[in-house]
Amino acid sequence: MVGDLRYSGVDKAPVPAIYTPFRQNEWQSTYLLLRTHGDPYGLLAPVRQLIGSLDAELAVTDVRTIRERFEAAVGAPRFRSLLFTAFGVLGLLLAAIGLYAVTATIVAERTREIGVRMVLGALPRSVVGVVVGGAMRTAALGLAAGAVGAILATRLVAGLLFELSPLDPLTYLAAATVLLGTSLLAAWLPARRAALADPMRALREA
């Protein structure tokens, strides 16, 4: 009795497997597995001699370690994963930079409004809260729309993922945290700077 095997590749689903005697189901090519200590290639010459002594017509080819075969099997999926990860991180970075620039500009344009609120007696904390709250609501709406678009696009990348769900909550949470944190920072810094400045100066500079 044996467990299911990933016979067609590590990125394929396991399938039922059975082992049969060689004489019952002969193959044109056979794999010989050796458990060794030290350098496995050091036994290559003695193994060739031993096989040649049994049958001089047998050819020993495709000699590789299990590690080398594993690396070859996961090479393409690993490259795709690294490529998509790099593009994802780059896209998230560009989105964060753009979001910071847009949010900071919008908040800076409200300098006159902040000055008026301060002249009328508003506390700096309340003014900053109003500005940051508005920016965060806008960012939350954008994230909600982006999440819907990402979920709808999961079918395009589902076949390229290996044992990872396209709806991985940790990935969505990490991206949302970065973007919301960027929005918070971009809104809080200029709003706090304007709220702590002289209200009359803020009105003159606006």
VEXMI-90378 format. One record per residue (C-alpha): residue in one letter; x, y, z. Coordinates in steps of 0.001 Angstrom, whole numbers, plus 500000, padded with zeros to 6 digits. Layout:
N
<rose><r>a</r><x>X</x><y>Y</y><z>Z</z></rose>
...
***
This chain:
206
<rose><r>m</r><x>500000</x><y>500000</y><z>500000</z></rose>
<rose><r>v</r><x>501438</x><y>503366</y><z>498974</z></rose>
<rose><r>g</r><x>500181</x><y>506921</y><z>499139</z></rose>
<rose><r>d</r><x>499219</x><y>509098</y><z>496208</z></rose>
<rose><r>l</r><x>502098</x><y>510575</y><z>494188</z></rose>
<rose><r>r</r><x>502717</x><y>513749</y><z>492232</z></rose>
<rose><r>y</r><x>503766</x><y>511694</y><z>489247</z></rose>
<rose><r>s</r><x>503338</x><y>514304</y><z>486501</z></rose>
<rose><r>g</r><x>504968</x><y>517201</y><z>488365</z></rose>
<rose><r>v</r><x>505009</x><y>519020</y><z>491678</z></rose>
<rose><r>d</r><x>502414</x><y>521493</y><z>490407</z></rose>
<rose><r>k</r><x>499939</x><y>518714</y><z>489540</z></rose>
<rose><r>a</r><x>497470</x><y>517120</y><z>491917</z></rose>
<rose><r>p</r><x>498517</x><y>513790</y><z>493522</z></rose>
<rose><r>v</r><x>497169</x><y>510680</y><z>491811</z></rose>
<rose><r>p</r><x>496728</x><y>507092</y><z>493044</z></rose>
<rose><r>a</r><x>499811</x><y>504917</y><z>492524</z></rose>
<rose><r>i</r><x>500759</x><y>501259</y><z>492693</z></rose>
<rose><r>y</r><x>504074</x><y>499421</y><z>492513</z></rose>
<rose><r>t</r><x>504347</x><y>496281</y><z>490390</z></rose>
<rose><r>p</r><x>507206</x><y>493789</y><z>489883</z></rose>
<rose><r>f</r><x>509540</x><y>494710</y><z>487026</z></rose>
<rose><r>r</r><x>508997</x><y>491404</y><z>485248</z></rose>
<rose><r>q</r><x>505258</x><y>491962</y><z>485328</z></rose>
<rose><r>n</r><x>505446</x><y>495425</y><z>483766</z></rose>
<rose><r>e</r><x>508779</x><y>495997</y><z>482046</z></rose>
<rose><r>w</r><x>509839</x><y>499450</y><z>480897</z></rose>
<rose><r>q</r><x>512330</x><y>500379</y><z>478211</z></rose>
<rose><r>s</r><x>514140</x><y>502578</y><z>480713</z></rose>
<rose><r>t</r><x>514678</x><y>502005</y><z>484403</z></rose>
<rose><r>y</r><x>515755</x><y>504317</y><z>487199</z></rose>
<rose><r>l</r><x>518235</x><y>503061</y><z>489762</z></rose>
<rose><r>l</r><x>518212</x><y>504906</y><z>493098</z></rose>
<rose><r>l</r><x>521208</x><y>504776</y><z>495413</z></rose>
<rose><r>r</r><x>521424</x><y>506044</y><z>498986</z></rose>
<rose><r>t</r><x>524940</x><y>507353</y><z>499494</z></rose>
<rose><r>h</r><x>527110</x><y>509143</y><z>502038</z></rose>
<rose><r>g</r><x>529330</x><y>512002</y><z>500936</z></rose>
<rose><r>d</r><x>529673</x><y>512969</y><z>497274</z></rose>
<rose><r>p</r><x>527146</x><y>510883</y><z>495301</z></rose>
<rose><r>y</r><x>529029</x><y>511428</y><z>492037</z></rose>
<rose><r>g</r><x>532023</x><y>509663</y><z>493573</z></rose>
<rose><r>l</r><x>530154</x><y>506360</y><z>493070</z></rose>
<rose><r>l</r><x>529350</x><y>507008</y><z>489424</z></rose>
<rose><r>a</r><x>532381</x><y>505161</y><z>488022</z></rose>
<rose><r>p</r><x>531978</x><y>502036</y><z>490233</z></rose>
<rose><r>v</r><x>528259</x><y>501879</y><z>489417</z></rose>
<rose><r>r</r><x>528973</x><y>502110</y><z>485678</z></rose>
<rose><r>q</r><x>531496</x><y>499281</y><z>485994</z></rose>
<rose><r>l</r><x>529065</x><y>497139</y><z>487976</z></rose>
<rose><r>i</r><x>526240</x><y>497635</y><z>485488</z></rose>
<rose><r>g</r><x>528621</x><y>497014</y><z>482590</z></rose>
<rose><r>s</r><x>529721</x><y>493745</y><z>484149</z></rose>
<rose><r>l</r><x>526071</x><y>492626</y><z>484271</z></rose>
<rose><r>d</r><x>525217</x><y>493706</y><z>480724</z></rose>
<rose><r>a</r><x>527662</x><y>495567</y><z>478503</z></rose>
<rose><r>e</r><x>524809</x><y>496921</y><z>476344</z></rose>
<rose><r>l</r><x>523139</x><y>498793</y><z>479187</z></rose>
<rose><r>a</r><x>523679</x><y>502558</y><z>478958</z></rose>
<rose><r>v</r><x>523836</x><y>504656</y><z>482128</z></rose>
<rose><r>t</r><x>522407</x><y>508102</y><z>481366</z></rose>
<rose><r>d</r><x>520625</x><y>510986</y><z>483055</z></rose>
<rose><r>v</r><x>522591</x><y>510715</y><z>486277</z></rose>
<rose><r>r</r><x>521350</x><y>513276</y><z>488798</z></rose>
<rose><r>t</r><x>520760</x><y>513535</y><z>492515</z></rose>
<rose><r>i</r><x>517256</x><y>513722</y><z>493963</z></rose>
<rose><r>r</r><x>517932</x><y>517333</y><z>494912</z></rose>
<rose><r>e</r><x>518869</x><y>518189</y><z>491316</z></rose>
<rose><r>r</r><x>515743</x><y>516502</y><z>489998</z></rose>
<rose><r>f</r><x>513615</x><y>518344</y><z>492543</z></rose>
<rose><r>e</r><x>515190</x><y>521685</y><z>491636</z></rose>
<rose><r>a</r><x>514547</x><y>521008</y><z>487938</z></rose>
<rose><r>a</r><x>510920</x><y>520073</y><z>488651</z></rose>
<rose><r>v</r><x>510182</x><y>523210</y><z>490670</z></rose>
<rose><r>g</r><x>512312</x><y>525543</y><z>488537</z></rose>
<rose><r>a</r><x>509535</x><y>526830</y><z>486271</z></rose>
<rose><r>p</r><x>506881</x><y>527238</y><z>489020</z></rose>
<rose><r>r</r><x>509446</x><y>528913</y><z>491271</z></rose>
<rose><r>f</r><x>510463</x><y>531339</y><z>488509</z></rose>
<rose><r>r</r><x>506829</x><y>532240</y><z>487864</z></rose>
<rose><r>s</r><x>506262</x><y>532762</y><z>491575</z></rose>
<rose><r>l</r><x>509304</x><y>535032</y><z>491895</z></rose>
<rose><r>l</r><x>508278</x><y>536956</y><z>488783</z></rose>
<rose><r>f</r><x>504726</x><y>537519</y><z>489982</z></rose>
<rose><r>t</r><x>505977</x><y>538415</y><z>493457</z></rose>
<rose><r>a</r><x>508359</x><y>541006</y><z>492012</z></rose>
<rose><r>f</r><x>505632</x><y>542536</y><z>489852</z></rose>
<rose><r>g</r><x>503221</x><y>542494</y><z>492779</z></rose>
<rose><r>v</r><x>505647</x><y>544239</y><z>495125</z></rose>
<rose><r>l</r><x>506529</x><y>546773</y><z>492429</z></rose>
<rose><r>g</r><x>502856</x><y>547431</y><z>491719</z></rose>
<rose><r>l</r><x>502111</x><y>547848</y><z>495419</z></rose>
<rose><r>l</r><x>505060</x><y>550246</y><z>495792</z></rose>
<rose><r>l</r><x>503944</x><y>552350</y><z>492825</z></rose>
<rose><r>a</r><x>500383</x><y>552398</y><z>494145</z></rose>
<rose><r>a</r><x>501594</x><y>553498</y><z>497579</z></rose>
<rose><r>i</r><x>503745</x><y>556294</y><z>496099</z></rose>
<rose><r>g</r><x>500923</x><y>557526</y><z>493885</z></rose>
<rose><r>l</r><x>498417</x><y>557327</y><z>496715</z></rose>
<rose><r>y</r><x>500712</x><y>559274</y><z>499026</z></rose>
<rose><r>a</r><x>501285</x><y>562002</y><z>496439</z></rose>
<rose><r>v</r><x>497600</x><y>562411</y><z>495597</z></rose>
<rose><r>t</r><x>496424</x><y>562335</y><z>499220</z></rose>
<rose><r>a</r><x>499110</x><y>564771</y><z>500393</z></rose>
<rose><r>t</r><x>498257</x><y>567182</y><z>497563</z></rose>
<rose><r>i</r><x>494525</x><y>567069</y><z>498326</z></rose>
<rose><r>v</r><x>495142</x><y>567697</y><z>502020</z></rose>
<rose><r>a</r><x>497595</x><y>570525</y><z>501276</z></rose>
<rose><r>e</r><x>494924</x><y>572202</y><z>499162</z></rose>
<rose><r>r</r><x>492718</x><y>572341</y><z>502275</z></rose>
<rose><r>t</r><x>495175</x><y>574591</y><z>504103</z></rose>
<rose><r>r</r><x>492819</x><y>577589</y><z>503854</z></rose>
<rose><r>e</r><x>489956</x><y>575491</y><z>505204</z></rose>
<rose><r>i</r><x>492126</x><y>574362</y><z>508097</z></rose>
<rose><r>g</r><x>493103</x><y>577987</y><z>508799</z></rose>
<rose><r>v</r><x>489447</x><y>579084</y><z>508836</z></rose>
<rose><r>r</r><x>488533</x><y>576277</y><z>511229</z></rose>
<rose><r>m</r><x>491369</x><y>577259</y><z>513532</z></rose>
<rose><r>v</r><x>490389</x><y>580952</y><z>513473</z></rose>
<rose><r>l</r><x>486838</x><y>579968</y><z>514409</z></rose>
<rose><r>g</r><x>488155</x><y>578107</y><z>517448</z></rose>
<rose><r>a</r><x>488491</x><y>574531</y><z>516295</z></rose>
<rose><r>l</r><x>491023</x><y>572449</y><z>518177</z></rose>
<rose><r>p</r><x>494020</x><y>571093</y><z>516232</z></rose>
<rose><r>r</r><x>493078</x><y>567554</y><z>517179</z></rose>
<rose><r>s</r><x>489550</x><y>567879</y><z>515776</z></rose>
<rose><r>v</r><x>490776</x><y>569543</y><z>512578</z></rose>
<rose><r>v</r><x>493316</x><y>566789</y><z>511960</z></rose>
<rose><r>g</r><x>490648</x><y>564172</y><z>512722</z></rose>
<rose><r>v</r><x>488252</x><y>565650</y><z>510156</z></rose>
<rose><r>v</r><x>490893</x><y>565795</y><z>507424</z></rose>
<rose><r>v</r><x>492337</x><y>562347</y><z>508136</z></rose>
<rose><r>g</r><x>488873</x><y>560815</y><z>508433</z></rose>
<rose><r>g</r><x>487875</x><y>562103</y><z>505000</z></rose>
<rose><r>a</r><x>491077</x><y>560801</y><z>503437</z></rose>
<rose><r>m</r><x>490665</x><y>557396</y><z>505050</z></rose>
<rose><r>r</r><x>487078</x><y>557067</y><z>503860</z></rose>
<rose><r>t</r><x>488199</x><y>557781</y><z>500309</z></rose>
<rose><r>a</r><x>491035</x><y>555258</y><z>500640</z></rose>
<rose><r>a</r><x>488649</x><y>552637</y><z>502042</z></rose>
<rose><r>l</r><x>486291</x><y>553061</y><z>499085</z></rose>
<rose><r>g</r><x>489224</x><y>552690</y><z>496691</z></rose>
<rose><r>l</r><x>490412</x><y>549562</y><z>498476</z></rose>
<rose><r>a</r><x>486936</x><y>548045</y><z>498363</z></rose>
<rose><r>a</r><x>486723</x><y>548641</y><z>494611</z></rose>
<rose><r>g</r><x>490237</x><y>547260</y><z>494135</z></rose>
<rose><r>a</r><x>489451</x><y>544163</y><z>496180</z></rose>
<rose><r>v</r><x>486395</x><y>543428</y><z>494049</z></rose>
<rose><r>g</r><x>488487</x><y>543797</y><z>490893</z></rose>
<rose><r>a</r><x>491206</x><y>541540</y><z>492313</z></rose>
<rose><r>i</r><x>488701</x><y>538852</y><z>493256</z></rose>
<rose><r>l</r><x>487174</x><y>538942</y><z>489774</z></rose>
<rose><r>a</r><x>490651</x><y>538572</y><z>488243</z></rose>
<rose><r>t</r><x>491632</x><y>535544</y><z>490340</z></rose>
<rose><r>r</r><x>490639</x><y>533120</y><z>487590</z></rose>
<rose><r>l</r><x>493404</x><y>534527</y><z>485396</z></rose>
<rose><r>v</r><x>496153</x><y>533577</y><z>487859</z></rose>
<rose><r>a</r><x>494668</x><y>530551</y><z>489634</z></rose>
<rose><r>g</r><x>496448</x><y>528125</y><z>487295</z></rose>
<rose><r>l</r><x>499829</x><y>529723</y><z>487966</z></rose>
<rose><r>l</r><x>499709</x><y>529296</y><z>491745</z></rose>
<rose><r>f</r><x>501100</x><y>526218</y><z>493476</z></rose>
<rose><r>e</r><x>499280</x><y>525184</y><z>496655</z></rose>
<rose><r>l</r><x>498241</x><y>528795</y><z>497226</z></rose>
<rose><r>s</r><x>494714</x><y>530108</y><z>496971</z></rose>
<rose><r>p</r><x>494209</x><y>533219</y><z>494784</z></rose>
<rose><r>l</r><x>491949</x><y>534428</y><z>497611</z></rose>
<rose><r>d</r><x>494702</x><y>534205</y><z>500227</z></rose>
<rose><r>p</r><x>493476</x><y>536524</y><z>503024</z></rose>
<rose><r>l</r><x>497004</x><y>537296</y><z>504259</z></rose>
<rose><r>t</r><x>497959</x><y>538765</y><z>500881</z></rose>
<rose><r>y</r><x>494876</x><y>540970</y><z>500756</z></rose>
<rose><r>l</r><x>495393</x><y>542042</y><z>504353</z></rose>
<rose><r>a</r><x>499035</x><y>542971</y><z>503747</z></rose>
<rose><r>a</r><x>498216</x><y>545041</y><z>500658</z></rose>
<rose><r>a</r><x>495318</x><y>546797</y><z>502408</z></rose>
<rose><r>t</r><x>497495</x><y>547554</y><z>505437</z></rose>
<rose><r>v</r><x>500226</x><y>549113</y><z>503303</z></rose>
<rose><r>l</r><x>497801</x><y>551276</y><z>501316</z></rose>
<rose><r>l</r><x>495740</x><y>552367</y><z>504314</z></rose>
<rose><r>g</r><x>498913</x><y>553149</y><z>506244</z></rose>
<rose><r>t</r><x>500172</x><y>555213</y><z>503323</z></rose>
<rose><r>s</r><x>496902</x><y>557142</y><z>503141</z></rose>
<rose><r>l</r><x>496954</x><y>557765</y><z>506885</z></rose>
<rose><r>l</r><x>500516</x><y>559080</y><z>506781</z></rose>
<rose><r>a</r><x>499895</x><y>561212</y><z>503690</z></rose>
<rose><r>a</r><x>496837</x><y>562843</y><z>505270</z></rose>
<rose><r>w</r><x>498127</x><y>563176</y><z>508820</z></rose>
<rose><r>l</r><x>501470</x><y>564874</y><z>508120</z></rose>
<rose><r>p</r><x>500221</x><y>567922</y><z>506132</z></rose>
<rose><r>a</r><x>497052</x><y>568233</y><z>508229</z></rose>
<rose><r>r</r><x>499035</x><y>568236</y><z>511470</z></rose>
<rose><r>r</r><x>501538</x><y>570713</y><z>510051</z></rose>
<rose><r>a</r><x>498754</x><y>573093</y><z>508998</z></rose>
<rose><r>a</r><x>496841</x><y>572669</y><z>512267</z></rose>
<rose><r>l</r><x>499879</x><y>573484</y><z>514402</z></rose>
<rose><r>a</r><x>500857</x><y>576531</y><z>512318</z></rose>
<rose><r>d</r><x>499616</x><y>580080</y><z>512888</z></rose>
<rose><r>p</r><x>496053</x><y>580216</y><z>511458</z></rose>
<rose><r>m</r><x>496643</x><y>583631</y><z>509864</z></rose>
<rose><r>r</r><x>499819</x><y>582368</y><z>508231</z></rose>
<rose><r>a</r><x>497945</x><y>579350</y><z>506896</z></rose>
<rose><r>l</r><x>495329</x><y>581669</y><z>505394</z></rose>
<rose><r>r</r><x>498008</x><y>583846</y><z>503775</z></rose>
<rose><r>e</r><x>499925</x><y>580854</y><z>502343</z></rose>
<rose><r>a</r><x>496820</x><y>579136</y><z>500969</z></rose>
***
